[in-house]
Amino acid sequence: MHRGFFLALVLLAPVLLATVSVAHADDCADAQTQTDMNICADKAYRKADGELNALYTKIKQRLAGNAETTKQLVAAQRAWIAFRDAECTFAASGVSGGSIYPTVYAGCLEDITRARVEDLKTFLSCQEGDLSCPVPPH
C-alpha cells in the first residue's frame, strides 16, 4: 500500500510543482524567481498581442470590399511582424543564452506590440473626410 502511495506521489509531484509555479506567476506584481518573471513577461506580451489581433480584425472588417487596401494592410502587418521579431532578437541579444533572455525578449515584444496597438487604434478612429486615413469610419 505504501508503494502505491509513493508511486502516486512521484507521478503527481511535477503536476503539483507546475501548479505552484503557475500560481506564483499569477502574482506578477510580486514575481520573485526568474521563471515567474519569464512567465509574467510572456503573459503581458500575449495580452498585448490579443488586443492587437482584435484591432487588426476590426480593420480588416472595415476594409471588406476593398481588396487592394486589404492586401496592403496584410503586407504591412507581415512586414511589421518581421520588424518586431528582428528588433526584439537584436534588443535581447545582449542576454542571449541567459535565463533572463525570455523576460527581455517578451518585454520587447510587448512594448513594440503596444505601440502597434496605438497605431491601429488611430486607424480605427479616423474621422469622416480624413483623406490621409485608409480605414473608413465606422
Wavefront OBJ file of the C-alpha trace (Angstrom):
o trace
v 0.000 0.000 0.000
v 2.811 2.406 0.806
v 4.450 1.626 -2.531
v 1.286 2.664 -4.448
v 1.069 5.892 -2.461
v 4.737 6.631 -3.129
v 4.291 5.954 -6.853
v 1.250 8.240 -6.997
v 3.173 10.955 -5.176
v 6.115 10.657 -7.587
v 3.788 10.869 -10.570
v 1.842 13.827 -9.178
v 4.827 15.847 -7.935
v 5.598 17.533 -11.295
v 1.944 18.494 -11.694
v 1.819 19.940 -8.189
v 5.066 21.851 -8.700
v 3.845 23.237 -12.019
v 0.622 24.341 -10.346
v 2.585 26.126 -7.607
v 4.783 27.815 -10.224
v 1.763 28.980 -12.230
v 0.097 30.217 -9.048
v 3.222 32.207 -8.241
v 3.360 33.549 -11.782
v -0.238 34.753 -11.468
v 1.022 37.300 -8.953
v 3.116 39.171 -11.469
v 3.407 42.295 -9.371
v 5.480 40.255 -6.936
v 7.281 37.836 -9.283
v 10.433 36.778 -7.467
v 12.010 33.988 -9.484
v 13.339 34.258 -12.993
v 10.877 31.603 -14.082
v 7.984 33.645 -12.702
v 9.321 36.801 -14.355
v 9.600 34.949 -17.674
v 6.035 33.661 -17.340
v 4.732 37.105 -16.429
v 6.541 38.803 -19.316
v 5.082 36.260 -21.712
v 1.577 36.769 -20.298
v 1.884 40.540 -20.707
v 3.031 40.141 -24.301
v 0.217 37.701 -25.092
v -2.326 40.138 -23.674
v -0.998 42.930 -25.910
v -0.942 40.550 -28.876
v -4.580 39.616 -28.258
v -5.525 43.282 -28.295
v -3.545 43.790 -31.498
v -5.262 40.859 -33.200
v -8.715 42.151 -32.235
v -7.950 45.586 -33.687
v -6.439 44.079 -36.837
v -9.596 42.020 -37.330
v -11.778 45.140 -36.942
v -9.723 46.975 -39.551
v -9.983 44.060 -41.971
v -13.747 44.051 -41.459
v -13.958 47.746 -42.248
v -11.906 47.195 -45.381
v -14.204 44.437 -46.612
v -14.935 45.024 -50.263
v -11.658 46.866 -50.842
v -9.321 44.065 -51.892
v -6.345 46.293 -52.739
v -6.316 48.129 -49.412
v -6.821 44.853 -47.530
v -3.858 43.403 -49.410
v -1.770 46.422 -48.390
v -2.831 46.028 -44.749
v -1.813 42.354 -44.772
v 1.543 43.215 -46.352
v 2.131 45.986 -43.811
v 1.261 43.680 -40.911
v 3.570 40.938 -42.173
v 6.395 43.461 -42.567
v 5.685 44.814 -39.091
v 5.840 41.285 -37.604
v 9.191 40.672 -39.327
v 10.480 44.006 -37.980
v 9.176 43.286 -34.463
v 10.794 39.872 -34.323
v 14.131 41.086 -35.730
v 14.170 44.136 -33.466
v 13.478 42.092 -30.348
v 16.049 39.460 -31.273
v 18.584 42.279 -31.574
v 17.403 44.068 -28.418
v 17.695 40.877 -26.347
v 20.975 39.728 -27.908
v 22.993 41.085 -25.005
v 21.476 38.436 -22.725
v 21.232 35.657 -25.311
v 21.611 32.280 -23.649
v 20.870 33.661 -20.212
v 17.911 32.858 -18.007
v 16.671 36.452 -18.321
v 16.515 36.266 -22.131
v 12.810 35.266 -22.231
v 11.898 38.214 -19.993
v 13.850 40.727 -22.059
v 12.603 39.312 -25.368
v 8.944 39.169 -24.271
v 9.221 42.669 -22.789
v 10.430 43.966 -26.127
v 7.639 42.142 -27.954
v 5.106 43.678 -25.579
v 6.473 47.218 -25.964
v 6.553 47.119 -29.750
v 3.147 45.437 -29.891
v 1.616 48.087 -27.634
v 2.960 50.771 -29.981
v 1.356 48.967 -32.937
v -1.899 48.719 -30.969
v -1.914 52.505 -30.687
v -1.282 52.812 -34.442
v -4.216 50.524 -35.221
v -6.455 52.408 -32.783
v -5.628 55.573 -34.708
v -6.734 53.937 -37.948
v -9.982 52.901 -36.307
v -10.751 56.419 -35.110
v -10.486 58.237 -38.431
v -12.994 60.994 -38.968
v -15.248 61.248 -41.972
v -13.440 63.120 -44.736
v -9.915 62.343 -43.442
v -8.225 61.581 -46.756
v -4.982 60.536 -45.060
v -6.692 57.588 -43.385
v -7.006 54.296 -45.297
v -9.704 52.900 -42.987
v -13.262 54.130 -43.458
v -15.042 55.399 -40.357
v -17.468 53.057 -38.691
l 1 2 3 4 5 6 7 8 9 10 11 12 13 14 15 16 17 18 19 20 21 22 23 24 25 26 27 28 29 30 31 32 33 34 35 36 37 38 39 40 41 42 43 44 45 46 47 48 49 50 51 52 53 54 55 56 57 58 59 60 61 62 63 64 65 66 67 68 69 70 71 72 73 74 75 76 77 78 79 80 81 82 83 84 85 86 87 88 89 90 91 92 93 94 95 96 97 98 99 100 101 102 103 104 105 106 107 108 109 110 111 112 113 114 115 116 117 118 119 120 121 122 123 124 125 126 127 128 129 130 131 132 133 134 135 136 137 138
